[in-house]
Amino acid sequence: MTHTIRQATADDAGRLAELAAVTFPLACPPASSPEDIAAHLAGTLSERHFRAYLADPAVTVLVIDSGGGLRGYSLLVNRPALDPDVASALTALPSAELSKCYVHPDHHGLGAAADLMHASIESAAAAGARGMWLGVNSENTRAIRFYEKSGFRKVGTKSFRLGSAVEHDFVMERPLRG
């Protein structure tokens, strides 16, 4: 299946929110409540929020575009980590956060995620980052394996609020330059 990875535009905000509504729940722990997932989608991954991300000069959103349909996206934040647990764990500075990296389940196993990760790493390096970090739920073994294959290693832990629940994430980091 052919696809193009490109930088998202404001016109993509609605389609990004629709894609997030499909992909985000797949990354949540099995015990996550539908109410907590819905609260997170409304409070972080709505069309309004994507419009704000796309307008923020420190944020880059890349999309996998497959003939006009979005099949995946990543969201990079190119500013210092605010969470003290994250900031104290990072070693490759300045570092960009890979805040979101999701591929539609119909495209899992087809190489799209690896292509998106490669483009995300290139984008962060081009913006001057020497490292990239992310938070991943400690129960999401599929994502952890993918990130490890992509060169990330566990360097710490942090908390993540999902609606009314507090989840536990691994902080993973990878260098971008030698």
Secondary structure, 3 states (H helix, E strand, C coil): CCCEEEECCHHHHHHHHHHHHHHHHHHCCCCCCHHHHHHHHHHHCCHHHHHHHHHCCCEEEEEEEECCEEEEEEEEECCCCCCHHHHHHCCCCCEEEEEEEEECHHHCCCCHHHHHHHHHHHHHHHCCCCEEEEEEECCCHHHHHHHHHCCCEEEEEEEEEECCEEEEEEEEEEECCC
